[in-house]
């Protein structure tokens, strides 16, 4: 991989998208190939997972279920968007990635990932 992967982390309304768009414009002025993306999401399938995670529901989603959905969206995003872009030398600007995952994915409950991985 010869590209550059930059994530913008922070809470809702912190300016991630604004800064991402500004940075993308400056990088494109330099003649760089820039890919804008977000997590969860970034591909049609991952966007469907995002909708599921954010949709109001009468059924409470278990934390482990949520984590697996986020990882499924991540796997698709990496395979379809991020790795191919990096392989061709692009700069990938991603609205959220791993730091947000381990804090609090989407709008859901705090994760106990250490319990999930030790099960």
N, CA, C and O atoms as a GROMACS GRO file, in nm:
protein
  476
    1UNK      N    1   0.084  -0.118   0.000
    1UNK     CA    2   0.000   0.000   0.000
    1UNK      C    3   0.088   0.124   0.000
    1UNK      O    4   0.177   0.139   0.084
    2UNK      N    5   0.064   0.210  -0.094
    2UNK     CA    6   0.147   0.329  -0.104
    2UNK      C    7   0.070   0.457  -0.075
    2UNK      O    8   0.127   0.566  -0.083
    3UNK      N    9  -0.056   0.447  -0.042
    3UNK     CA   10  -0.136   0.566  -0.015
    3UNK      C   11  -0.122   0.612   0.129
    3UNK      O   12  -0.034   0.567   0.202
    4UNK      N   13  -0.209   0.704   0.166
    4UNK     CA   14  -0.210   0.761   0.300
    4UNK      C   15  -0.351   0.753   0.356
    4UNK      O   16  -0.447   0.792   0.288
    5UNK      N   17  -0.364   0.703   0.478
    5UNK     CA   18  -0.495   0.686   0.542
    5UNK      C   19  -0.503   0.782   0.661
    5UNK      O   20  -0.424   0.772   0.755
    6UNK      N   21  -0.598   0.874   0.655
    6UNK     CA   22  -0.616   0.974   0.761
    6UNK      C   23  -0.758   0.962   0.814
    6UNK      O   24  -0.854   0.964   0.737
    7UNK      N   25  -0.770   0.950   0.946
    7UNK     CA   26  -0.903   0.946   1.006
    7UNK      C   27  -0.927   1.075   1.084
    7UNK      O   28  -0.834   1.134   1.140
    8UNK      N   29  -1.052   1.116   1.085
    8UNK     CA   30  -1.094   1.231   1.164
    8UNK      C   31  -1.190   1.180   1.269
    8UNK      O   32  -1.296   1.126   1.236
    9UNK      N   33  -1.153   1.197   1.394
    9UNK     CA   34  -1.231   1.143   1.505
    9UNK      C   35  -1.289   1.258   1.587
    9UNK      O   36  -1.233   1.368   1.592
   10UNK      N   37  -1.401   1.232   1.651
   10UNK     CA   38  -1.461   1.331   1.739
   10UNK      C   39  -1.610   1.310   1.750
   10UNK      O   40  -1.668   1.234   1.673
   11UNK      N   41  -1.672   1.379   1.845
   11UNK     CA   42  -1.817   1.365   1.864
   11UNK      C   43  -1.896   1.433   1.753
   11UNK      O   44  -1.841   1.507   1.672
   12UNK      N   45  -2.026   1.406   1.751
   12UNK     CA   46  -2.115   1.472   1.654
   12UNK      C   47  -2.101   1.623   1.666
   12UNK      O   48  -2.097   1.677   1.777
   13UNK      N   49  -2.093   1.690   1.553
   13UNK     CA   50  -2.088   1.836   1.552
   13UNK      C   51  -1.951   1.895   1.580
   13UNK      O   52  -1.938   2.016   1.595
   14UNK      N   53  -1.848   1.812   1.588
   14UNK     CA   54  -1.713   1.862   1.621
   14UNK      C   55  -1.644   1.924   1.500
   14UNK      O   56  -1.542   1.992   1.516
   15UNK      N   57  -1.696   1.901   1.380
   15UNK     CA   58  -1.636   1.958   1.260
   15UNK      C   59  -1.556   1.860   1.178
   15UNK      O   60  -1.476   1.900   1.093
   16UNK      N   61  -1.576   1.731   1.200
   16UNK     CA   62  -1.502   1.630   1.124
   16UNK      C   63  -1.525   1.644   0.974
   16UNK      O   64  -1.430   1.649   0.896
   17UNK      N   65  -1.650   1.651   0.934
   17UNK     CA   66  -1.682   1.659   0.791
   17UNK      C   67  -1.634   1.790   0.731
   17UNK      O   68  -1.584   1.792   0.618
   18UNK      N   69  -1.648   1.899   0.803
   18UNK     CA   70  -1.602   2.029   0.755
   18UNK      C   71  -1.452   2.026   0.733
   18UNK      O   72  -1.404   2.071   0.628
   19UNK      N   73  -1.378   1.975   0.830
   19UNK     CA   74  -1.232   1.966   0.817
   19UNK      C   75  -1.191   1.867   0.710
   19UNK      O   76  -1.093   1.890   0.638
   20UNK      N   77  -1.264   1.757   0.698
   20UNK     CA   78  -1.234   1.657   0.595
   20UNK      C   79  -1.249   1.720   0.457
   20UNK      O   80  -1.162   1.702   0.371
   21UNK      N   81  -1.358   1.792   0.435
   21UNK     CA   82  -1.381   1.855   0.305
   21UNK      C   83  -1.276   1.961   0.273
   21UNK      O   84  -1.232   1.972   0.159
   22UNK      N   85  -1.237   2.039   0.374
   22UNK     CA   86  -1.134   2.141   0.355
   22UNK      C   87  -1.001   2.076   0.318
   22UNK      O   88  -0.934   2.117   0.224
   23UNK      N   89  -0.964   1.974   0.394
   23UNK     CA   90  -0.838   1.903   0.368
   23UNK      C   91  -0.840   1.838   0.230
   23UNK      O   92  -0.739   1.841   0.159
   24UNK      N   93  -0.952   1.780   0.192
   24UNK     CA   94  -0.964   1.717   0.060
   24UNK      C   95  -0.942   1.820  -0.051
   24UNK      O   96  -0.872   1.792  -0.148
   25UNK      N   97  -1.002   1.936  -0.036
   25UNK     CA   98  -0.986   2.041  -0.138
   25UNK      C   99  -0.839   2.082  -0.151
   25UNK      O  100  -0.789   2.099  -0.262
   26UNK      N  101  -0.771   2.100  -0.038
   26UNK     CA  102  -0.630   2.140  -0.041
   26UNK      C  103  -0.544   2.030  -0.105
   26UNK      O  104  -0.454   2.059  -0.184
   27UNK      N  105  -0.571   1.905  -0.070
   27UNK     CA  106  -0.492   1.795  -0.126
   27UNK      C  107  -0.517   1.780  -0.276
   27UNK      O  108  -0.424   1.752  -0.352
   28UNK      N  109  -0.641   1.799  -0.318
   28UNK     CA  110  -0.672   1.791  -0.462
   28UNK      C  111  -0.605   1.905  -0.538
   28UNK      O  112  -0.564   1.886  -0.653
   29UNK      N  113  -0.594   2.022  -0.476
   29UNK     CA  114  -0.521   2.134  -0.539
   29UNK      C  115  -0.376   2.096  -0.565
   29UNK      O  116  -0.313   2.148  -0.657
   30UNK      N  117  -0.322   2.006  -0.483
   30UNK     CA  118  -0.184   1.958  -0.499
   30UNK      C  119  -0.176   1.846  -0.602
   30UNK      O  120  -0.067   1.793  -0.629
   31UNK      N  121  -0.290   1.810  -0.661
   31UNK     CA  122  -0.293   1.706  -0.763
   31UNK      C  123  -0.304   1.565  -0.709
   31UNK      O  124  -0.281   1.469  -0.782
   32UNK      N  125  -0.341   1.551  -0.582
   32UNK     CA  126  -0.351   1.418  -0.523
   32UNK      C  127  -0.489   1.356  -0.545
   32UNK      O  128  -0.590   1.427  -0.551
   33UNK      N  129  -0.491   1.226  -0.556
   33UNK     CA  130  -0.614   1.147  -0.563
   33UNK      C  131  -0.665   1.134  -0.420
   33UNK      O  132  -0.596   1.078  -0.335
   34UNK      N  133  -0.785   1.185  -0.393
   34UNK     CA  134  -0.841   1.184  -0.257
   34UNK      C  135  -0.973   1.110  -0.257
   34UNK      O  136  -1.059   1.132  -0.343
   35UNK      N  137  -0.989   1.020  -0.160
   35UNK     CA  138  -1.113   0.945  -0.142
   35UNK      C  139  -1.172   0.985  -0.008
   35UNK      O  140  -1.106   0.976   0.095
   36UNK      N  141  -1.298   1.029  -0.010
   36UNK     CA  142  -1.371   1.065   0.112
   36UNK      C  143  -1.463   0.950   0.150
   36UNK      O  144  -1.534   0.897   0.065
   37UNK      N  145  -1.461   0.912   0.276
   37UNK     CA  146  -1.545   0.802   0.320
   37UNK      C  147  -1.579   0.818   0.468
   37UNK      O  148  -1.533   0.912   0.533
   38UNK      N  149  -1.660   0.726   0.520
   38UNK     CA  150  -1.699   0.735   0.661
   38UNK      C  151  -1.726   0.596   0.717
   38UNK      O  152  -1.745   0.499   0.643
   39UNK      N  153  -1.728   0.589   0.850
   39UNK     CA  154  -1.763   0.464   0.919
   39UNK      C  155  -1.861   0.492   1.030
   39UNK      O  156  -1.854   0.599   1.091
   40UNK      N  157  -1.952   0.400   1.058
   40UNK     CA  158  -1.979   0.288   0.968
   40UNK      C  159  -2.039   0.339   0.838
   40UNK      O  160  -2.110   0.440   0.837
   41UNK      N  161  -2.012   0.271   0.733
   41UNK     CA  162  -2.061   0.310   0.601
   41UNK      C  163  -1.950   0.303   0.499
   41UNK      O  164  -1.853   0.229   0.517
   42UNK      N  165  -1.964   0.379   0.392
   42UNK     CA  166  -1.860   0.386   0.292
   42UNK      C  167  -1.882   0.300   0.169
   42UNK      O  168  -1.820   0.323   0.066
   43UNK      N  169  -1.971   0.200   0.178
   43UNK     CA  170  -2.010   0.118   0.064
   43UNK      C  171  -2.161   0.101   0.072
   43UNK      O  172  -2.219   0.124   0.178
   44UNK      N  173  -2.226   0.060  -0.037
   44UNK     CA  174  -2.371   0.040  -0.029
   44UNK      C  175  -2.411  -0.058   0.082
   44UNK      O  176  -2.507  -0.033   0.155
   45UNK      N  177  -2.339  -0.170   0.094
   45UNK     CA  178  -2.372  -0.267   0.198
   45UNK      C  179  -2.346  -0.210   0.338
   45UNK      O  180  -2.429  -0.225   0.427
   46UNK      N  181  -2.232  -0.146   0.355
   46UNK     CA  182  -2.198  -0.088   0.486
   46UNK      C  183  -2.294   0.025   0.523
   46UNK      O  184  -2.321   0.046   0.642
   47UNK      N  185  -2.346   0.097   0.424
   47UNK     CA  186  -2.446   0.201   0.453
   47UNK      C  187  -2.576   0.139   0.503
   47UNK      O  188  -2.644   0.196   0.588
   48UNK      N  189  -2.611   0.021   0.450
   48UNK     CA  190  -2.730  -0.049   0.501
   48UNK      C  191  -2.711  -0.091   0.646
   48UNK      O  192  -2.803  -0.082   0.727
   49UNK      N  193  -2.590  -0.136   0.679
   49UNK     CA  194  -2.559  -0.171   0.818
   49UNK      C  195  -2.569  -0.046   0.904
   49UNK      O  196  -2.622  -0.051   1.015
   50UNK      N  197  -2.518   0.066   0.855
   50UNK     CA  198  -2.526   0.194   0.928
   50UNK      C  199  -2.671   0.229   0.958
   50UNK      O  200  -2.706   0.268   1.070
   51UNK      N  201  -2.756   0.216   0.855
   51UNK     CA  202  -2.899   0.245   0.874
   51UNK      C  203  -2.958   0.156   0.983
   51UNK      O  204  -3.036   0.202   1.067
   52UNK      N  205  -2.922   0.029   0.981
   52UNK     CA  206  -2.972  -0.065   1.082
   52UNK      C  207  -2.925  -0.024   1.222
   52UNK      O  208  -3.003  -0.029   1.317
   53UNK      N  209  -2.800   0.017   1.233
   53UNK     CA  210  -2.746   0.058   1.363
   53UNK      C  211  -2.811   0.185   1.416
   53UNK      O  212  -2.830   0.200   1.536
   54UNK      N  213  -2.846   0.275   1.325
   54UNK     CA  214  -2.901   0.404   1.367
   54UNK      C  215  -3.053   0.407   1.376
   54UNK      O  216  -3.110   0.499   1.434
   55UNK      N  217  -3.119   0.306   1.319
   55UNK     CA  218  -3.266   0.306   1.314
   55UNK      C  219  -3.326   0.284   1.452
   55UNK      O  220  -3.280   0.198   1.528
   56UNK      N  221  -3.428   0.361   1.484
   56UNK     CA  222  -3.500   0.334   1.610
   56UNK      C  223  -3.567   0.198   1.600
   56UNK      O  224  -3.615   0.159   1.494
   57UNK      N  225  -3.570   0.127   1.711
   57UNK     CA  226  -3.627  -0.007   1.710
   57UNK      C  227  -3.691  -0.037   1.845
   57UNK      O  228  -3.649   0.015   1.948
   58UNK      N  229  -3.793  -0.121   1.840
   58UNK     CA  230  -3.855  -0.167   1.964
   58UNK      C  231  -3.769  -0.272   2.032
   58UNK      O  232  -3.784  -0.299   2.151
   59UNK      N  233  -3.678  -0.331   1.955
   59UNK     CA  234  -3.591  -0.436   2.009
   59UNK      C  235  -3.455  -0.376   2.043
   59UNK      O  236  -3.393  -0.310   1.960
   60UNK      N  237  -3.409  -0.400   2.163
   60UNK     CA  238  -3.278  -0.352   2.205
   60UNK      C  239  -3.170  -0.443   2.146
   60UNK      O  240  -3.177  -0.565   2.158
   61UNK      N  241  -3.070  -0.382   2.082
   61UNK     CA  242  -2.963  -0.460   2.021
   61UNK      C  243  -2.856  -0.490   2.126
   61UNK      O  244  -2.809  -0.400   2.195
   62UNK      N  245  -2.819  -0.617   2.136
   62UNK     CA  246  -2.712  -0.656   2.228
   62UNK      C  247  -2.580  -0.593   2.182
   62UNK      O  248  -2.556  -0.577   2.062
   63UNK      N  249  -2.497  -0.558   2.276
   63UNK     CA  250  -2.369  -0.494   2.244
   63UNK      C  251  -2.284  -0.581   2.152
   63UNK      O  252  -2.220  -0.530   2.060
   64UNK      N  253  -2.284  -0.713   2.174
   64UNK     CA  254  -2.206  -0.803   2.088
   64UNK      C  255  -2.262  -0.804   1.946
   64UNK      O  256  -2.185  -0.811   1.850
   65UNK      N  257  -2.392  -0.798   1.932
   65UNK     CA  258  -2.455  -0.794   1.800
   65UNK      C  259  -2.413  -0.667   1.727
   65UNK      O  260  -2.377  -0.671   1.609
   66UNK      N  261  -2.417  -0.556   1.797
   66UNK     CA  262  -2.376  -0.428   1.738
   66UNK      C  263  -2.231  -0.432   1.694
   66UNK      O  264  -2.198  -0.386   1.585
   67UNK      N  265  -2.145  -0.486   1.778
   67UNK     CA  266  -2.004  -0.494   1.745
   67UNK      C  267  -1.981  -0.578   1.619
   67UNK      O  268  -1.901  -0.540   1.534
   68UNK      N  269  -2.049  -0.691   1.607
   68UNK     CA  270  -2.034  -0.775   1.488
   68UNK      C  271  -2.084  -0.705   1.363
   68UNK      O  272  -2.025  -0.720   1.256
   69UNK      N  273  -2.192  -0.630   1.374
   69UNK     CA  274  -2.242  -0.554   1.259
   69UNK      C  275  -2.140  -0.447   1.216
   69UNK      O  276  -2.115  -0.429   1.097
   70UNK      N  277  -2.083  -0.379   1.314
   70UNK     CA  278  -1.983  -0.277   1.283
   70UNK      C  279  -1.862  -0.342   1.216
   70UNK      O  280  -1.808  -0.287   1.120
   71UNK      N  281  -1.818  -0.458   1.266
   71UNK     CA  282  -1.704  -0.527   1.205
   71UNK      C  283  -1.738  -0.576   1.064
   71UNK      O  284  -1.651  -0.573   0.976
   72UNK      N  285  -1.861  -0.619   1.040
   72UNK     CA  286  -1.901  -0.661   0.906
   72UNK      C  287  -1.895  -0.544   0.809
   72UNK      O  288  -1.844  -0.556   0.698
   73UNK      N  289  -1.946  -0.429   0.853
   73UNK     CA  290  -1.940  -0.309   0.770
   73UNK      C  291  -1.794  -0.270   0.745
   73UNK      O  292  -1.759  -0.229   0.634
   74UNK      N  293  -1.710  -0.282   0.847
   74UNK     CA  294  -1.568  -0.248   0.835
   74UNK      C  295  -1.499  -0.339   0.733
   74UNK      O  296  -1.422  -0.290   0.650
   75UNK      N  297  -1.525  -0.469   0.738
   75UNK     CA  298  -1.462  -0.562   0.645
   75UNK      C  299  -1.497  -0.528   0.501
   75UNK      O  300  -1.411  -0.530   0.413
   76UNK      N  301  -1.624  -0.496   0.477
   76UNK     CA  302  -1.668  -0.460   0.342
   76UNK      C  303  -1.602  -0.329   0.297
   76UNK      O  304  -1.557  -0.317   0.183
   77UNK      N  305  -1.598  -0.233   0.387
   77UNK     CA  306  -1.539  -0.102   0.359
   77UNK      C  307  -1.391  -0.115   0.325
   77UNK      O  308  -1.343  -0.054   0.229
   78UNK      N  309  -1.319  -0.194   0.403
   78UNK     CA  310  -1.177  -0.215   0.376
   78UNK      C  311  -1.155  -0.282   0.241
   78UNK      O  312  -1.068  -0.241   0.164
   79UNK      N  313  -1.233  -0.386   0.213
   79UNK     CA  314  -1.215  -0.462   0.089
   79UNK      C  315  -1.255  -0.384  -0.035
   79UNK      O  316  -1.190  -0.394  -0.140
   80UNK      N  317  -1.361  -0.306  -0.025
   80UNK     CA  318  -1.417  -0.242  -0.144
   80UNK      C  319  -1.366  -0.101  -0.168
   80UNK      O  320  -1.360  -0.057  -0.282
   81UNK      N  321  -1.330  -0.028  -0.062
   81UNK     CA  322  -1.294   0.113  -0.078
   81UNK      C  323  -1.152   0.144  -0.030
   81UNK      O  324  -1.070   0.192  -0.108
   82UNK      N  325  -1.125   0.117   0.096
   82UNK     CA  326  -1.001   0.166   0.157
   82UNK      C  327  -0.876   0.101   0.098
   82UNK      O  328  -0.787   0.172   0.051
   83UNK      N  329  -0.868  -0.032   0.099
   83UNK     CA  330  -0.747  -0.098   0.047
   83UNK      C  331  -0.723  -0.069  -0.101
   83UNK      O  332  -0.609  -0.038  -0.138
   84UNK      N  333  -0.826  -0.077  -0.188
   84UNK     CA  334  -0.801  -0.044  -0.328
   84UNK      C  335  -0.750   0.099  -0.348
   84UNK      O  336  -0.664   0.124  -0.432
   85UNK      N  337  -0.806   0.193  -0.271
   85UNK     CA  338  -0.761   0.333  -0.283
   85UNK      C  339  -0.616   0.347  -0.239
   85UNK      O  340  -0.536   0.414  -0.305
   86UNK      N  341  -0.581   0.285  -0.128
   86UNK     CA  342  -0.443   0.292  -0.080
   86UNK      C  343  -0.347   0.224  -0.176
   86UNK      O  344  -0.236   0.272  -0.198
   87UNK      N  345  -0.390   0.112  -0.234
   87UNK     CA  346  -0.306   0.040  -0.330
   87UNK      C  347  -0.274   0.124  -0.453
   87UNK      O  348  -0.167   0.110  -0.512
   88UNK      N  349  -0.366   0.211  -0.492
   88UNK     CA  350  -0.339   0.295  -0.610
   88UNK      C  351  -0.272   0.427  -0.572
   88UNK      O  352  -0.247   0.511  -0.658
   89UNK      N  353  -0.242   0.444  -0.442
   89UNK     CA  354  -0.168   0.562  -0.398
   89UNK      C  355  -0.253   0.680  -0.356
   89UNK      O  356  -0.201   0.790  -0.341
   90UNK      N  357  -0.381   0.659  -0.336
   90UNK     CA  358  -0.471   0.769  -0.299
   90UNK      C  359  -0.455   0.806  -0.151
   90UNK      O  360  -0.402   0.729  -0.071
   91UNK      N  361  -0.502   0.926  -0.120
   91UNK     CA  362  -0.516   0.969   0.019
   91UNK      C  363  -0.661   0.940   0.057
   91UNK      O  364  -0.753   0.991  -0.007
   92UNK      N  365  -0.681   0.860   0.160
   92UNK     CA  366  -0.816   0.826   0.208
   92UNK      C  367  -0.843   0.907   0.333
   92UNK      O  368  -0.771   0.895   0.433
   93UNK      N  369  -0.948   0.989   0.329
   93UNK     CA  370  -0.991   1.067   0.444
   93UNK      C  371  -1.119   1.004   0.497
   93UNK      O  372  -1.222   1.005   0.429
   94UNK      N  373  -1.112   0.950   0.617
   94UNK     CA  374  -1.224   0.874   0.672
   94UNK      C  375  -1.281   0.944   0.795
   94UNK      O  376  -1.211   0.972   0.892
   95UNK      N  377  -1.412   0.970   0.789
   95UNK     CA  378  -1.485   1.026   0.903
   95UNK      C  379  -1.511   0.911   1.000
   95UNK      O  380  -1.603   0.832   0.981
   96UNK      N  381  -1.429   0.904   1.102
   96UNK     CA  382  -1.428   0.801   1.207
   96UNK      C  383  -1.366   0.669   1.158
   96UNK      O  384  -1.375   0.632   1.041
   97UNK      N  385  -1.303   0.601   1.254
   97UNK     CA  386  -1.250   0.467   1.227
   97UNK      C  387  -1.232   0.397   1.361
   97UNK      O  388  -1.327   0.393   1.440
   98UNK      N  389  -1.117   0.342   1.390
   98UNK     CA  390  -1.100   0.257   1.508
   98UNK      C  391  -1.119   0.330   1.641
   98UNK      O  392  -1.182   0.276   1.731
   99UNK      N  393  -1.068   0.450   1.655
   99UNK     CA  394  -1.082   0.521   1.783
   99UNK      C  395  -1.228   0.535   1.822
   99UNK      O  396  -1.263   0.517   1.939
  100UNK      N  397  -1.314   0.568   1.727
  100UNK     CA  398  -1.456   0.581   1.757
  100UNK      C  399  -1.519   0.446   1.788
  100UNK      O  400  -1.610   0.438   1.871
  101UNK      N  401  -1.474   0.342   1.723
  101UNK     CA  402  -1.530   0.209   1.747
  101UNK      C  403  -1.512   0.167   1.892
  101UNK      O  404  -1.605   0.115   1.954
  102UNK      N  405  -1.393   0.188   1.945
  102UNK     CA  406  -1.368   0.144   2.081
  102UNK      C  407  -1.424   0.238   2.187
  102UNK      O  408  -1.430   0.202   2.304
  103UNK      N  409  -1.464   0.356   2.147
  103UNK     CA  410  -1.531   0.444   2.241
  103UNK      C  411  -1.679   0.416   2.242
  103UNK      O  412  -1.736   0.376   2.344
  104UNK      N  413  -1.742   0.438   2.126
  104UNK     CA  414  -1.886   0.424   2.122
  104UNK      C  415  -1.936   0.425   1.978
  104UNK      O  416  -1.956   0.533   1.923
  105UNK      N  417  -1.956   0.310   1.915
  105UNK     CA  418  -2.002   0.309   1.777
  105UNK      C  419  -2.143   0.365   1.764
  105UNK      O  420  -2.226   0.350   1.853
  106UNK      N  421  -2.168   0.429   1.653
  106UNK     CA  422  -2.297   0.489   1.618
  106UNK      C  423  -2.359   0.560   1.736
  106UNK      O  424  -2.292   0.639   1.803
  107UNK      N  425  -2.485   0.535   1.764
  107UNK     CA  426  -2.553   0.605   1.872
  107UNK      C  427  -2.582   0.510   1.987
  107UNK      O  428  -2.674   0.534   2.066
  108UNK      N  429  -2.506   0.405   1.998
  108UNK     CA  430  -2.544   0.295   2.086
  108UNK      C  431  -2.469   0.296   2.218
  108UNK      O  432  -2.393   0.386   2.250
  109UNK      N  433  -2.495   0.191   2.292
  109UNK     CA  434  -2.442   0.177   2.427
  109UNK      C  435  -2.290   0.159   2.427
  109UNK      O  436  -2.233   0.115   2.327
  110UNK      N  437  -2.225   0.191   2.539
  110UNK     CA  438  -2.080   0.169   2.547
  110UNK      C  439  -2.047   0.022   2.524
  110UNK      O  440  -2.122  -0.067   2.565
  111UNK      N  441  -1.936  -0.002   2.458
  111UNK     CA  442  -1.898  -0.139   2.426
  111UNK      C  443  -1.805  -0.196   2.532
  111UNK      O  444  -1.725  -0.124   2.592
  112UNK      N  445  -1.818  -0.324   2.555
  112UNK     CA  446  -1.727  -0.396   2.642
  112UNK      C  447  -1.649  -0.492   2.554
  112UNK      O  448  -1.663  -0.614   2.565
  113UNK      N  449  -1.567  -0.437   2.465
  113UNK     CA  450  -1.500  -0.518   2.365
  113UNK      C  451  -1.405  -0.619   2.428
  113UNK      O  452  -1.384  -0.726   2.373
  114UNK      N  453  -1.347  -0.585   2.542
  114UNK     CA  454  -1.256  -0.680   2.606
  114UNK      C  455  -1.330  -0.809   2.640
  114UNK      O  456  -1.272  -0.917   2.631
  115UNK      N  457  -1.458  -0.800   2.679
  115UNK     CA  458  -1.538  -0.919   2.708
  115UNK      C  459  -1.565  -0.997   2.580
  115UNK      O  460  -1.561  -1.120   2.580
  116UNK      N  461  -1.594  -0.926   2.472
  116UNK     CA  462  -1.624  -0.991   2.345
  116UNK      C  463  -1.503  -1.070   2.296
  116UNK      O  464  -1.516  -1.185   2.255
  117UNK      N  465  -1.385  -1.009   2.300
  117UNK     CA  466  -1.266  -1.074   2.248
  117UNK      C  467  -1.215  -1.184   2.338
  117UNK      O  468  -1.142  -1.272   2.292
  118UNK      N  469  -1.251  -1.184   2.465
  118UNK     CA  470  -1.203  -1.287   2.556
  118UNK      C  471  -1.300  -1.404   2.568
  118UNK      O  472  -1.270  -1.503   2.635
  119UNK      N  473  -1.417  -1.393   2.504
  119UNK     CA  474  -1.519  -1.499   2.515
  119UNK      C  475  -1.476  -1.624   2.441
  119UNK      O  476  -1.548  -1.723   2.439
   0.00000   0.00000   0.00000
